[in-house]
């Protein structure tokens, strides 16, 4: 089966799963089984009460029309993301933390007894950067479902139904992110360690394209939950791998198709189960209120350098003043 046909079948399966989930949500809503409203918290008697904050008022005050606003390029954001990734790659060259974490994860307690220790032989974090584009803001319901094509945004209906805003953007990456491993298969029949089969495996991500969706979930004071950022990918993504394998020490079998198929299927399942709709990831957002402990200035670098010099108070166990 060709790579294109396999990708098409996976996309069809993902789409079917998404449609089934949406239908179950519609059935749940039509039966009236909706989540109860959160308990209200006591308002401050000092702070002036702002006008009622709704999706409609936010869009109005930011001059954004969800029905006619043109998608944005995100060129400036791509530059910031590229700098962050470049710094991460540079840090990885001088720090074995990522290698140690990978090795520890691969050799976890759940490793089967027929598999020897796994050793990372190559790790490449790539050279290119993801390109984000075509960013647009769309209204979605409380379950993250869009209003549907052709449906105009209505502020009154949005306020009543708990509509929130979601940013969607296209993501495209063409690179070579590689992880190569070596291990041994331990054949324990008819007796323990009857034979040992060396195995080498190299997995590379060569292309990813998809649609990333990001939205904010407001805090819930009654449950002491912070404001969350939720993100996932729509089910129409494309993820291509290059997988190479080598079995044996003398009569070596190279690039066994079945192994590549099994590994690729497992990687796709891992990705789908974590970050592809209807599943999503949540990240708790910190408070953005300015705090003294987070303040930095030009004198801080000089003070820290002086503090770290031999013979300073630090070497005598004197703590730095906060």
C-alpha positions as CSV (number, residue, x, y, z in Angstrom):
1,X,0.0,0.0,0.0
2,X,1.4,3.4,-1.0
3,X,2.2,6.1,1.5
4,X,-0.5,8.4,0.0
5,X,-3.2,5.7,0.3
6,X,-2.2,5.0,3.9
7,X,-2.3,8.7,4.8
8,X,-5.8,9.0,3.1
9,X,-7.1,6.0,5.1
10,X,-5.8,7.4,8.3
11,X,-7.4,10.8,7.6
12,X,-10.8,9.1,6.8
13,X,-10.6,7.2,10.1
14,X,-9.8,10.3,12.1
15,X,-12.6,12.3,10.4
16,X,-15.1,9.5,11.2
17,X,-14.1,9.6,14.8
18,X,-14.5,13.3,15.0
19,X,-18.0,13.3,13.4
20,X,-19.1,10.5,15.8
21,X,-17.9,12.6,18.8
22,X,-19.7,15.7,17.5
23,X,-22.9,13.7,17.0
24,X,-22.7,12.4,20.6
25,X,-22.3,16.0,21.8
26,X,-25.4,17.1,19.8
27,X,-27.4,14.2,21.3
28,X,-26.3,15.2,24.8
29,X,-27.3,18.8,24.3
30,X,-30.6,18.0,22.8
31,X,-31.5,15.8,25.8
32,X,-30.8,18.7,28.1
33,X,-27.9,17.1,29.9
34,X,-25.7,20.2,30.1
35,X,-23.1,21.1,32.6
36,X,-24.4,23.1,35.6
37,X,-23.4,26.7,36.0
38,X,-20.4,27.4,38.3
39,X,-21.1,28.9,41.7
40,X,-20.8,32.7,41.7
41,X,-18.0,34.2,43.8
42,X,-18.3,37.2,46.1
43,X,-17.5,40.4,44.2
44,X,-15.1,43.0,45.5
45,X,-16.6,46.0,47.2
46,X,-13.6,48.2,46.2
47,X,-13.0,47.5,42.6
48,X,-15.3,49.3,40.2
49,X,-17.5,46.9,38.3
50,X,-16.6,46.9,34.6
51,X,-19.3,46.6,31.9
52,X,-20.5,43.1,31.2
53,X,-17.7,41.3,29.3
54,X,-19.0,39.2,26.4
55,X,-17.6,37.8,23.2
56,X,-19.5,40.4,21.2
57,X,-18.0,43.3,23.2
58,X,-14.5,41.9,22.9
59,X,-14.8,41.6,19.2
60,X,-16.3,45.1,18.9
61,X,-13.6,46.8,21.0
62,X,-10.9,45.1,19.0
63,X,-12.5,45.8,15.7
64,X,-12.5,42.2,14.7
65,X,-15.4,40.9,12.5
66,X,-15.3,37.1,12.5
67,X,-17.4,37.0,9.4
68,X,-15.3,39.2,7.2
69,X,-11.8,39.6,8.8
70,X,-9.0,38.4,6.5
71,X,-6.6,35.7,7.9
72,X,-3.2,37.0,9.1
73,X,0.2,35.8,8.1
74,X,1.9,35.5,11.6
75,X,5.3,36.4,10.1
76,X,6.4,38.2,13.3
77,X,5.3,35.2,15.4
78,X,7.3,32.8,13.2
79,X,10.4,34.8,14.0
80,X,9.8,34.5,17.8
81,X,9.1,30.8,17.5
82,X,12.2,30.3,15.4
83,X,14.4,32.1,18.0
84,X,13.0,29.9,20.8
85,X,13.6,26.7,18.9
86,X,17.1,27.8,17.9
87,X,17.9,28.5,21.5
88,X,16.5,25.1,22.5
89,X,18.7,23.4,19.9
90,X,21.8,25.3,21.1
91,X,21.1,24.4,24.7
92,X,20.7,20.8,23.8
93,X,24.2,20.7,22.3
94,X,25.7,21.6,25.7
95,X,23.4,19.8,28.0
96,X,22.6,16.0,28.1
97,X,19.3,16.6,29.8
98,X,17.2,15.8,26.7
99,X,19.3,12.7,25.9
100,X,19.1,11.5,29.5
101,X,15.4,12.0,29.6
102,X,14.9,10.1,26.4
103,X,17.0,7.2,27.6
104,X,15.2,7.1,30.9
105,X,11.8,7.1,29.2
106,X,12.7,4.4,26.7
107,X,14.1,2.2,29.4
108,X,11.2,2.6,31.8
109,X,9.8,0.0,34.1
110,X,7.3,-1.1,31.5
111,X,10.0,-2.4,29.0
112,X,9.2,-6.1,28.2
113,X,11.7,-8.8,29.4
114,X,12.5,-9.8,25.8
115,X,14.0,-6.4,25.1
116,X,17.5,-5.4,26.2
117,X,18.5,-1.9,27.3
118,X,17.8,0.7,24.6
119,X,20.6,3.0,23.6
120,X,20.1,6.3,21.7
121,X,22.7,6.4,18.9
122,X,21.6,9.6,17.1
123,X,19.4,12.6,17.9
124,X,18.8,15.4,15.4
125,X,16.5,18.3,16.3
126,X,16.4,19.5,12.8
127,X,17.5,22.7,11.1
128,X,14.3,24.4,9.8
129,X,11.4,25.9,11.6
130,X,7.6,25.5,11.6
131,X,5.8,28.2,9.6
132,X,2.4,29.3,10.9
133,X,0.0,31.2,8.6
134,X,-3.6,31.9,7.8
135,X,-4.5,32.7,11.3
136,X,-8.2,33.4,11.9
137,X,-10.5,33.9,15.0
138,X,-13.7,31.9,15.0
139,X,-16.5,31.5,17.6
140,X,-17.0,28.0,19.0
141,X,-19.4,26.6,21.5
142,X,-18.4,25.3,25.0
143,X,-17.3,22.0,23.5
144,X,-15.0,23.7,20.9
145,X,-17.3,23.0,17.9
146,X,-17.6,25.7,15.2
147,X,-20.9,27.4,14.4
148,X,-20.9,25.8,10.9
149,X,-20.4,27.2,7.5
150,X,-22.7,30.0,6.4
151,X,-23.9,30.8,10.0
152,X,-23.5,34.4,10.9
153,X,-22.1,35.4,14.3
154,X,-24.8,36.7,16.6
155,X,-23.6,38.4,19.9
156,X,-26.8,37.8,21.7
157,X,-26.9,34.1,20.9
158,X,-23.2,33.9,21.7
159,X,-23.7,35.4,25.2
160,X,-26.6,33.0,25.9
161,X,-24.9,29.8,24.7
162,X,-21.5,30.3,26.3
163,X,-19.6,30.8,23.0
164,X,-15.9,31.4,23.2
165,X,-13.3,32.5,20.7
166,X,-10.8,30.1,19.1
167,X,-7.7,30.9,17.1
168,X,-7.0,28.6,14.2
169,X,-3.8,28.7,12.1
170,X,-2.1,26.5,9.5
171,X,1.2,24.9,10.5
172,X,3.7,23.5,8.0
173,X,7.1,22.0,8.8
174,X,9.5,20.3,6.3
175,X,12.6,19.1,8.2
176,X,14.5,16.0,9.4
177,X,13.9,15.3,13.1
178,X,15.7,12.0,13.8
179,X,15.9,9.6,16.7
180,X,18.0,6.5,16.2
181,X,18.1,3.6,18.6
182,X,19.9,0.3,19.2
183,X,18.9,-2.6,21.3
184,X,18.7,-6.4,21.3
185,X,15.8,-8.9,21.2
186,X,16.3,-11.5,23.8
187,X,14.9,-14.9,22.8
188,X,14.0,-16.8,26.0
189,X,12.6,-20.0,24.5
190,X,13.2,-22.9,25.0
191,X,15.5,-21.5,27.7
192,X,16.6,-18.1,28.9
193,X,18.8,-16.2,26.4
194,X,18.6,-18.9,23.8
195,X,19.5,-16.3,21.2
196,X,20.2,-12.6,20.9
197,X,19.0,-10.5,17.9
198,X,20.6,-7.0,17.5
199,X,18.1,-4.4,16.3
200,X,18.8,-0.9,15.0
201,X,15.9,1.6,14.3
202,X,15.9,5.1,13.0
203,X,12.8,7.2,12.9
204,X,12.7,10.6,11.2
205,X,9.8,13.1,11.0
206,X,10.1,14.6,7.5
207,X,6.9,16.6,7.1
208,X,4.0,17.9,9.2
209,X,1.1,20.0,8.1
210,X,-2.1,20.6,9.9
211,X,-4.4,23.2,11.5
212,X,-3.7,24.2,15.1
213,X,-6.5,25.5,17.3
214,X,-5.9,27.5,20.5
215,X,-8.5,28.8,22.9
216,X,-8.7,30.1,26.5
217,X,-10.8,28.4,29.2
218,X,-11.7,30.9,31.9
219,X,-10.8,30.2,35.5
220,X,-13.4,28.7,37.9
221,X,-13.1,30.3,41.3
222,X,-15.5,27.8,42.9
223,X,-13.2,24.9,41.9
224,X,-9.9,26.9,42.3
225,X,-8.9,26.2,38.7
226,X,-6.7,28.8,36.9
227,X,-7.2,30.1,33.4
228,X,-6.2,27.4,31.0
229,X,-4.9,27.5,27.4
230,X,-6.3,24.6,25.4
231,X,-4.8,23.5,22.1
232,X,-5.1,20.7,19.6
233,X,-4.9,19.8,15.9
234,X,-7.8,19.3,13.6
235,X,-8.2,15.8,12.2
236,X,-7.0,16.8,8.7
237,X,-3.3,16.9,9.5
238,X,-0.5,15.1,7.6
239,X,2.4,13.5,9.3
240,X,5.1,11.7,7.3
241,X,7.9,9.6,8.6
242,X,11.1,8.0,7.2
243,X,11.8,4.8,9.1
244,X,14.8,2.6,8.7
245,X,15.6,-0.7,10.4
246,X,18.3,-3.3,10.6
247,X,18.0,-6.7,12.1
248,X,20.7,-9.2,12.9
249,X,24.5,-9.2,13.1
250,X,25.6,-11.4,10.3
251,X,22.8,-12.0,7.8
252,X,21.2,-8.6,8.2
253,X,17.7,-7.7,7.2
254,X,17.5,-4.0,6.2
255,X,14.4,-1.8,6.1
256,X,11.8,-4.5,6.9
257,X,8.4,-3.1,5.7
258,X,6.4,-4.6,8.5
259,X,8.5,-3.0,11.1
260,X,8.1,0.4,9.5
261,X,4.4,0.0,9.3
262,X,4.1,-1.1,13.0
263,X,6.3,1.8,14.2
264,X,4.5,4.4,12.0
265,X,1.0,3.1,13.2
266,X,2.1,3.3,16.8
267,X,3.4,6.9,16.4
268,X,0.2,8.1,14.7
269,X,-1.9,6.5,17.5
270,X,0.3,8.2,20.2
271,X,-0.2,11.6,18.5
272,X,-4.0,11.1,17.9
273,X,-4.6,10.0,21.5
274,X,-3.0,13.2,22.9
275,X,-3.5,16.2,20.7
276,X,-5.9,15.5,17.8
277,X,-9.5,16.5,18.1
278,X,-11.6,15.7,20.0
279,X,-8.7,15.4,22.5
280,X,-6.7,18.4,23.5
281,X,-3.9,19.5,25.8
282,X,-4.4,22.1,28.6
283,X,-1.7,24.4,30.0
284,X,-2.3,26.5,33.2
285,X,-1.5,30.1,32.6
286,X,0.4,32.1,35.2
287,X,-0.8,35.4,36.6
288,X,0.3,38.3,34.4
289,X,0.0,40.8,37.2
290,X,3.4,42.6,37.5
291,X,5.4,41.4,40.5
292,X,8.6,42.6,42.1
293,X,10.2,39.2,42.1
294,X,9.8,38.9,38.3
295,X,11.3,42.3,37.6
296,X,14.6,42.4,35.7
297,X,16.8,45.3,34.7
298,X,20.3,46.1,33.3
299,X,21.9,46.1,36.8
300,X,20.8,42.6,37.6
301,X,23.4,41.0,35.3
302,X,26.2,43.0,36.9
303,X,25.0,42.2,40.4
304,X,24.8,38.5,39.7
305,X,28.3,38.5,38.1
306,X,29.7,40.2,41.2
307,X,27.8,37.8,43.5
308,X,29.3,34.8,41.7
309,X,32.9,35.9,41.9
310,X,35.3,33.9,44.2
311,X,35.7,35.5,47.6
312,X,32.2,37.1,47.4
313,X,29.7,36.7,50.2
314,X,28.2,33.7,48.3
315,X,31.4,31.7,48.9
316,X,31.1,32.3,52.6
317,X,27.5,31.1,52.8
318,X,25.9,34.6,53.0
319,X,22.6,34.6,51.2
320,X,21.9,37.2,48.5
321,X,19.3,39.9,49.6
322,X,16.0,39.6,47.8
